[in-house]
Amino acid sequence: MTLRLHSWPTPNGHKLHILLEELGLPYELVPVNIGAGEQFRPEFLAITPNHRIPALEDSEGPDGQPLALFESGAIMIYLCEKTGSPLLPATGAARHLCLQWLMFQMGGVGPMFGQYNHFAAYAPEKIPYAITRYANEVQRLHRVLEKRLDQSAFLAGAEYSIADIATFPWLRNPDRRGIDLDHFPAVKRWHDAIAARPAVQRGVQVLAENQRRGPMTEKERENMFGATQFQAR
């Protein structure tokens, strides 16, 4: 089996880095520098028309045929089903709870945290309404997680799962979103337990040397947020 992961050190990239480390699967890493605009290269667009990382190529997909996938949640489900990993329960209520909290991350935590990050840190114009709106939503989502994790060791229940793996990278570095995890003790307990896992520590170090430091350049801003994104391809 040959897996090629096209990725970059973002929360969505780290989901797959962590999962692959947890599964112990060998893979070829293909860095896609989104600040430099590499997500718009024809060879990457041939894998994912959505020009977003991560994307996965499996030379031995279903029925032995090559398969290319994009969307981090879909890739996580695929890898767990392919390997039979208990990180996605195979049947029953535990499976549905896992998928529920995975979708909560995909539809809520990721998009809302991302919008806060954009308007608070990257937007060229500071718009108080937008910053306040998304800051409030970040706080609300933390309260949802706090309520769940006050009742359950992990998001899907008693066992660690891909729902936790998907959510954890977005909750790292909470100070960047004005969050003090001491105000969310159940979330903090969960966060610290996951951060201590060796596979998680390895996963967040993947491509860490490429993590952007300092202010965003105008080229990076254009490639990530400007008109370049919206060109027909």
C-alpha positions, 0 to 999 in steps of 0.5 A: 500500500502506498499512501501519499498525503498532500498537506501543510502544517494547519489544523486540517493538515495535522488531523491527518498527520496525527491519525496516520501516526496513531494508525502507524501507517507509512506514507509519503508526505507531499508538502503543499505550501499554501502561502506560496500558492502551491495549492493552485498547481495543476498536479494538485488540482488533478487530485482535489478540484477544491484546492484545499489541503489535505488530500490523499492518494491511495495506490491500493484503494477499493478493489485494488484501484487507485483512489484520490480523496479530499476533505479531511473528515472523509479521509479520516473515515476512509483510513479507519474503515480501510484498516479496521481501526477502532478509532472509528467504531464499526457499528452501533451507537458508538459509531454514530456518536463518533460521526456526530462529533466529527461532523460537529468539528467539520461544520462548526469548530473548523469553520467558525474558528477559522473565521475568527482567526481570519477577521482577528488576525489576517483581515487587512481591515479590522471589522469589530462586528465580525470579530465580535460575532466569531469570538462569541461563536468560539466561546459558544462552541467551547461551552458545547464541548465543555458540557459534553466532556464534563459527561464523557472522557472523550467526544464519542464516549469512553474511548478516544476516536477520530472525533477527538483527533479532528477537534484537537488541532483546532483547540491548540494554542487557545490564547490565539482565540482569546480563550483561557482553558482554565475556564473550561476545565473539562476541555482542558483535561481532554486537551492535555490528555490528548496532547500527551499522546506520543502519536499526537506529539509526533503528528503536530511536528510534521512539517513544523519547520514550515510553520509560518512565523511572524506577519503574513506577507502580501504574497501569502495574503493574496494566495490564501485570501485574495482574488487568486482563490476565486479564479476559474480553473 
